[in-house]
Amino acid sequence: MEVGDIREVTTGDCSDLYYLDTGMYDTDEYGAVYIIDDDRPAVVDTGIGTNYDLLREALDEVGIGQDDLEVIALTHIHLDHAGGAGFLARDYPNADVYVHPIGTDHMVDPSRLVAGTKAAVGEQWKYYVEPEPIPEARIVEIEDGDVIELGSHELRVHAAPGHAPHQVVFEDPENDAVFVADAAGIWVPEIEEIRVTSPPSNFDLEQCLADLETLEALDPDVLCYPHFGPRYVGDDLDRALEEYATVLEEWVDAVAQKRQELEDDEAVIEHFAATTDMADVWGEEKATEEEKLNTRGVLGYLEHRE
């Protein structure tokens, strides 16, 4: 799949569901946005916003016009998921933005979110755009247990705060699918392997492991990853989630051991950036910056735990 491609999700028993490769960080198969074509059409996450035109084109291709879109559902407010929400709300006047209450102020005034993102992503900021503020009247706050009705489909909201306190996952029972946000890691379809996501400043290992238990209890057949794409798990769900739990725990242990050995956080970051094994998939630049970001997140978690 390449940048700008939109495909119907036929994984499992999914229907009325599409996903777009947004070309996030100029990288194929890294950032996905999902579109649900129902009585109340919905977009799940919006990407950074840099390639916003691709999302508009995808909505047109699906047949969702500017007056038709009604739901912009954000799994969390990190800008790689929510950066395009303001542009979408501006151009689709009947769409409300559904977001965790912690995210409301940041969507209305993104300035602090932008500053925090710049500090977190470093050199990757060049791939971002300044987000468009969203009028507060266009925001609907959602919490664990809420349901967003779409028609044949609904999005059931489940808290998943390990990656960030404002993160939720959306369960779509009709499709037996869950839009997993960053709660289940990064799925790399090219190599069919799972990779860690542990960015600063709110990464919490114990809560991440608890979020995997939440996903296990929902027992979906399909996991819809924003990074990247739908994955059929079926009866192998437990194994898939256990695999990510192991990846998480081993990653945190590796960073902790290297921190103890080197006694210098910057040296730890540079060590893992230099030893990434994802350059052949994502390219050297993206793979290196991803490793730095994830290492910073674990270092912050370790410091907070002390």
C-alpha positions in Angstrom: 0.0 0.0 0.0 1.3 3.5 -0.9 0.7 7.0 0.1 -2.8 8.1 -0.9 -4.2 4.6 -1.4 -7.6 4.0 0.1 -8.9 0.4 0.5 -12.0 -1.2 1.7 -11.5 -3.3 4.8 -12.6 -6.8 4.0 -10.7 -8.4 6.9 -12.9 -10.7 8.8 -16.6 -9.8 8.5 -15.9 -6.0 8.2 -18.3 -3.9 6.0 -18.7 -0.2 5.3 -15.1 0.4 6.5 -12.2 1.9 4.6 -8.7 3.0 5.4 -6.3 5.5 3.9 -2.5 5.6 3.9 -1.9 9.3 4.8 1.8 9.2 4.0 2.7 10.2 7.5 6.4 11.2 7.8 6.7 10.5 4.1 6.6 6.8 5.0 4.4 4.2 3.3 2.3 2.1 5.6 2.9 4.1 8.8 -0.2 6.3 9.3 -3.8 5.2 8.6 -7.1 6.9 8.9 -10.4 4.9 9.0 -13.7 5.9 7.4 -17.0 4.3 8.3 -19.7 4.8 5.6 -23.0 4.6 7.6 -26.1 6.7 8.2 -23.8 9.0 10.2 -20.5 8.7 8.4 -17.4 8.8 10.6 -13.7 9.3 10.4 -11.6 7.6 13.1 -8.5 9.7 13.7 -7.3 12.2 11.2 -3.5 11.9 10.9 -1.1 14.8 11.3 -2.9 17.0 8.8 0.1 17.5 6.5 -1.5 15.4 3.8 -5.1 16.5 4.6 -6.0 16.8 0.9 -5.6 13.0 0.7 -8.3 12.5 3.4 -10.7 14.8 1.5 -10.1 12.9 -1.7 -10.7 9.6 0.2 -14.0 10.8 1.6 -15.0 11.9 -1.9 -14.1 8.5 -3.3 -16.2 6.7 -0.7 -19.1 9.1 -1.5 -19.1 11.1 1.7 -19.7 14.8 0.8 -18.9 17.9 2.8 -22.4 18.0 4.3 -22.5 14.3 5.0 -19.7 13.7 7.5 -21.1 13.7 11.1 -18.4 12.2 13.3 -14.7 12.9 13.8 -13.7 10.3 16.4 -10.3 10.8 18.0 -8.6 8.0 19.9 -6.4 10.6 21.5 -5.0 14.0 20.9 -1.4 13.3 19.9 -1.0 15.2 16.7 -0.2 12.2 14.6 -3.8 11.2 15.4 -5.6 14.5 15.9 -3.6 17.0 13.9 -6.0 17.1 11.0 -9.2 17.3 13.1 -9.5 21.1 12.9 -9.1 21.1 9.1 -11.8 18.4 8.8 -14.2 20.2 11.1 -13.6 23.5 9.2 -14.5 21.9 5.9 -17.2 19.5 7.0 -19.7 21.7 8.9 -22.0 19.0 10.2 -19.2 16.9 11.8 -18.6 17.1 15.5 -15.3 16.1 17.1 -15.5 13.4 19.7 -12.6 13.4 22.2 -11.7 12.6 25.7 -12.3 15.5 28.1 -8.6 15.9 28.8 -8.2 16.8 25.1 -10.9 19.5 24.8 -8.8 22.5 25.8 -6.0 21.3 23.5 -8.3 21.0 20.5 -9.8 24.5 21.2 -6.3 26.0 21.6 -3.6 23.7 20.3 -0.6 25.9 21.3 0.5 23.9 24.3 -0.1 20.6 22.4 2.1 22.0 19.6 4.9 23.0 22.0 4.8 19.6 23.7 4.9 17.8 20.3 7.9 19.8 19.1 9.7 18.8 22.3 8.8 15.2 21.9 9.3 14.5 18.2 12.4 16.7 17.6 13.5 16.6 14.0 10.3 15.0 12.9 8.4 18.3 13.4 9.2 19.2 9.8 6.6 16.7 8.8 3.8 18.4 10.8 1.6 21.4 10.2 0.2 23.8 12.7 -3.3 22.4 13.6 -6.5 24.4 13.1 -8.3 25.3 16.4 -11.7 23.7 16.8 -14.7 25.7 18.1 -15.7 24.3 21.5 -19.3 24.1 20.4 -18.2 21.5 17.8 -16.6 19.2 20.5 -18.4 16.3 22.1 -16.6 14.8 25.2 -16.5 11.1 25.5 -15.5 8.8 28.3 -15.4 5.1 29.1 -18.8 3.5 28.5 -20.1 6.1 26.0 -21.5 5.0 22.7 -21.4 6.9 19.4 -24.3 5.8 17.3 -23.6 5.7 13.5 -26.5 3.6 12.2 -25.7 0.0 11.5 -22.5 0.5 13.4 -21.6 2.1 16.7 -18.4 3.1 18.4 -18.3 2.0 22.0 -15.7 3.9 24.0 -13.2 2.2 26.3 -10.6 4.0 28.3 -7.0 3.0 27.5 -4.8 5.4 29.3 -1.4 3.6 29.2 -0.1 5.3 26.1 -1.6 8.7 27.2 -4.3 9.6 29.8 -6.6 10.9 27.0 -6.5 7.7 24.9 -9.6 5.6 24.2 -10.2 2.7 21.9 -13.4 2.3 19.9 -15.2 -1.0 19.6 -17.3 -1.6 16.5 -19.4 -4.7 17.4 -21.0 -4.9 14.0 -17.6 -5.4 12.4 -16.3 -7.4 15.4 -13.4 -4.9 15.3 -11.6 -2.5 17.6 -9.8 0.7 16.6 -6.9 0.2 18.9 -5.2 3.6 18.9 -1.7 3.0 20.2 -2.8 0.5 22.9 -1.7 -2.5 20.9 1.6 -1.2 19.5 2.6 -0.6 15.9 1.7 -3.3 13.4 4.2 -3.5 10.5 2.4 -5.4 7.7 5.4 -5.6 5.5 7.2 -7.9 8.0 4.0 -9.0 9.9 5.6 -8.0 13.2 4.6 -5.8 16.1 6.7 -2.9 17.3 6.6 -0.8 20.5 5.3 2.7 20.8 6.3 4.4 24.1 6.5 8.2 23.5 6.9 10.8 26.2 5.6 12.2 28.4 2.8 9.9 29.7 3.9 6.4 28.8 3.1 4.0 31.7 4.1 0.4 31.4 1.8 -1.1 34.0 -1.2 0.8 32.5 -0.2 -0.3 29.0 -0.4 -3.9 30.1 -3.8 -3.2 31.7 -5.0 -1.8 28.4 -4.1 -5.1 26.7 -6.4 -6.8 29.2 -9.1 -4.4 28.2 -8.6 -5.4 24.5 -8.6 -9.1 25.5 -11.9 -8.7 27.2 -13.5 -7.1 24.1 -12.4 -10.2 22.1 -12.5 -8.7 18.6 -11.6 -10.6 15.4 -10.0 -7.5 13.8 -7.6 -5.0 15.3 -7.6 -1.7 13.3 -4.2 -0.1 13.9 -3.6 3.6 13.1 0.0 2.4 12.6 -0.7 0.5 10.4 -3.8 -1.1 8.9 -6.4 -3.8 9.8 -5.1 -7.1 11.2 -7.2 -10.3 11.5 -6.5 -12.0 14.8 -9.6 -14.2 15.4 -8.8 -17.0 17.8 -5.2 -15.8 18.0 -6.1 -12.5 19.8 -4.6 -13.7 23.1 -1.3 -14.6 21.4 -1.2 -11.3 19.6 -1.7 -9.3 22.8 0.7 -11.4 24.8 3.3 -10.9 22.1 3.0 -7.1 22.5 3.1 -7.4 26.3 6.4 -9.2 25.9 7.7 -6.6 23.4 6.8 -3.8 25.9 8.4 -5.5 28.9 11.5 -6.5 27.1 11.9 -3.0 25.7 11.5 -1.3 29.0 14.0 -3.7 30.5 16.5 -3.1 27.7 16.3 0.7 28.2 16.6 0.4 32.0 19.7 -1.8 31.7 21.4 0.5 29.2 20.6 3.5 31.4 22.3 1.8 34.4 25.3 0.9 32.2 25.8 4.2 30.5 24.6 6.6 33.3 23.7 9.2 30.7 20.3 9.5 29.1 21.4 11.1 25.9 23.9 8.3 25.4 21.1 5.8 25.9 19.0 7.5 23.3 21.8 7.6 20.8 22.6 3.9 21.5 19.1 2.7 20.6 18.9 5.1 17.6 22.1 3.6 16.2 20.9 0.0 16.6 17.4 0.2 15.1 16.4 -2.7 13.0 13.6 -0.8 11.1 15.6 1.2 8.6 14.9 -1.2 5.8 11.2 -0.8 6.4 10.6 2.8 7.3 13.9 4.3 6.0 16.9 5.4 8.1 15.5 8.8 9.2 12.1 7.6 10.4 13.4 4.5 12.0 16.1 6.5 13.9 13.7 9.2 15.1 11.1 6.6 16.1 13.7 4.9 18.3 14.7 8.2 19.9 11.1 9.0 20.7 10.3 5.6 22.2 13.5 5.7 24.3 12.7 9.1 25.7 9.3 7.9 26.7 10.7 4.9 28.7 13.4 7.1 30.3 10.7 9.4 31.5 8.7 6.5 32.9 11.8 5.1 34.7 12.6 8.5 36.2 9.0 9.0 37.4 9.0 5.5 38.9 12.1 6.2 41.0 
